[in-house]
Amino acid sequence: MVYQLIYYSRNTVDGSDREMLTNLREILAKSQHNNSRDGITGYLIFDKTWFIQILEGDRDAVTTTYQRIATDPRHSSASILNTRDVKDRLFPNWTMAGALRTPEMQEVYLEHGIGGAIDPTRLTSDQVVRLALDLHQFEQNKRLRHAS
């Protein structure tokens, strides 16, 4: 069994779209380093206002990671949507995959009933998982199109 924690938090870093993208890249790079060391996988959804993240791994490592995030000054109002034991990792090959919401992926959000801004307080953990899996698939398909 794998421990899974799904949370959201408010982004506290102001800036232009470019600064937001730079911030997200820095967070992903640091997360990938730490998560590789700690055996954690997952997915991060970022839309300028909110971070919504799925963390997977050993219970103690995931809990420690969440506690570090909850006290990070780039995050505020960190709230856990759900914790559970799952049979398999959803993102086994990703120490931290992530997607910044862009116009080109808006169709994926619309398929999940999200036309405007995300309100994570109105999402269930299952909705977050389905959205993350679809965003991840969208990114993989995009990479495949560019590679061919």
C-alpha positions as CSV (number, residue, x, y, z in Angstrom):
1,M,0.0,0.0,0.0
2,V,1.0,3.6,-0.7
3,Y,0.0,6.6,1.4
4,Q,-1.6,9.4,-0.6
5,L,-2.2,12.9,0.6
6,I,-4.1,15.5,-1.4
7,Y,-4.0,19.1,-0.4
8,Y,-4.4,22.7,-1.6
9,S,-2.8,25.9,-0.6
10,R,-3.0,29.6,-1.7
11,N,0.0,30.9,-3.7
12,T,1.5,33.9,-1.9
13,V,4.1,34.9,-4.6
14,D,3.0,37.8,-6.7
15,G,4.3,38.6,-10.1
16,S,3.8,38.4,-13.9
17,D,3.1,35.2,-15.8
18,R,6.8,34.8,-16.4
19,E,7.6,35.2,-12.7
20,M,4.9,32.7,-11.9
21,L,6.4,30.2,-14.4
22,T,9.8,30.8,-13.0
23,N,8.4,30.2,-9.4
24,L,6.7,27.0,-10.5
25,R,9.9,25.7,-12.1
26,E,11.8,26.4,-9.0
27,I,9.2,24.7,-6.8
28,L,9.2,21.7,-9.2
29,A,13.0,21.4,-9.3
30,K,13.3,21.5,-5.5
31,S,10.3,19.1,-5.1
32,Q,11.8,16.7,-7.6
33,H,15.1,16.7,-5.7
34,N,13.5,16.3,-2.3
35,N,11.0,13.7,-3.4
36,S,13.6,11.6,-5.2
37,R,15.6,11.5,-2.0
38,D,12.4,10.7,0.1
39,G,10.7,8.2,-2.3
40,I,7.7,10.5,-3.0
41,T,5.9,10.8,-6.3
42,G,3.0,13.0,-7.2
43,Y,1.4,15.8,-9.3
44,L,1.1,19.6,-8.8
45,I,-1.6,21.7,-10.4
46,F,-0.9,25.4,-10.3
47,D,-3.2,28.2,-11.5
48,K,-1.5,31.4,-10.2
49,T,-3.8,31.5,-7.1
50,W,-3.8,27.9,-5.9
51,F,-1.5,24.9,-5.6
52,I,-3.3,21.6,-5.6
53,Q,-1.1,18.6,-5.1
54,I,-1.1,14.9,-4.8
55,L,1.7,13.3,-2.8
56,E,2.4,9.6,-2.7
57,G,4.8,7.4,-0.8
58,D,5.7,6.3,2.7
59,R,3.3,7.7,5.3
60,D,6.1,9.4,7.4
61,A,7.8,10.9,4.3
62,V,4.6,12.2,2.8
63,T,3.5,13.7,6.2
64,T,6.9,15.4,6.7
65,T,6.8,16.8,3.1
66,Y,3.3,18.2,3.7
67,Q,4.4,19.8,6.9
68,R,7.3,21.4,5.2
69,I,5.0,22.7,2.4
70,A,2.4,24.0,4.9
71,T,5.1,26.2,6.6
72,D,6.7,27.4,3.3
73,P,6.2,31.1,2.9
74,R,5.1,30.6,-0.7
75,H,2.0,28.8,0.6
76,S,-0.8,30.0,2.8
77,S,-4.0,28.3,4.1
78,A,-2.7,24.8,3.4
79,S,-5.6,22.4,3.7
80,I,-5.7,18.6,3.4
81,L,-8.5,17.4,1.1
82,N,-7.9,13.7,1.8
83,T,-5.4,11.1,3.0
84,R,-5.7,7.4,2.2
85,D,-3.9,4.2,1.5
86,V,-4.0,3.2,-2.2
87,K,-2.9,0.1,-3.9
88,D,-0.5,1.7,-6.4
89,R,1.0,5.0,-7.2
90,L,-0.8,7.2,-9.7
91,F,2.4,8.8,-10.9
92,P,5.1,6.1,-10.3
93,N,7.6,7.6,-12.7
94,W,7.3,11.2,-11.6
95,T,9.1,12.6,-8.5
96,M,6.8,15.6,-9.1
97,A,5.0,16.2,-12.3
98,G,3.2,19.5,-12.7
99,A,1.1,21.7,-14.8
100,L,0.7,25.5,-14.8
101,R,-2.7,26.3,-16.1
102,T,-2.4,27.6,-19.6
103,P,-5.0,28.5,-22.4
104,E,-4.0,25.4,-24.4
105,M,-5.0,23.1,-21.7
106,Q,-8.3,24.9,-20.9
107,E,-10.2,22.1,-22.7
108,V,-9.1,19.6,-20.0
109,Y,-10.4,21.9,-17.3
110,L,-13.7,22.4,-19.1
111,E,-14.1,18.6,-19.3
112,H,-14.0,18.7,-15.5
113,G,-16.5,21.5,-15.2
114,I,-13.9,24.1,-14.4
115,G,-14.5,27.1,-16.8
116,G,-13.3,29.9,-14.6
117,A,-10.9,30.1,-11.7
118,I,-10.3,26.9,-9.7
119,D,-11.9,26.8,-6.3
120,P,-10.2,23.9,-4.5
121,T,-12.6,24.2,-1.6
122,R,-15.4,22.9,-3.9
123,L,-13.4,19.9,-5.3
124,T,-13.3,16.4,-3.9
125,S,-10.1,14.4,-3.8
126,D,-11.4,12.2,-6.5
127,Q,-12.1,15.2,-8.8
128,V,-8.5,16.3,-8.2
129,V,-7.1,12.9,-9.0
130,R,-9.1,12.7,-12.3
131,L,-8.1,16.2,-13.3
132,A,-4.4,15.5,-12.5
133,L,-4.4,12.3,-14.5
134,D,-6.1,14.0,-17.5
135,L,-3.6,17.0,-17.3
136,H,-0.7,14.6,-17.1
137,Q,-2.1,12.7,-20.2
138,F,-2.5,16.0,-22.0
139,E,1.2,16.9,-21.3
140,Q,2.4,13.4,-22.4
141,N,0.4,13.6,-25.6
142,K,1.8,17.1,-26.3
143,R,5.4,15.8,-25.8
144,L,4.7,12.9,-28.2
145,R,3.3,15.2,-30.9
146,H,6.4,17.5,-30.6
147,A,8.8,14.5,-30.7
148,S,7.3,13.1,-34.0
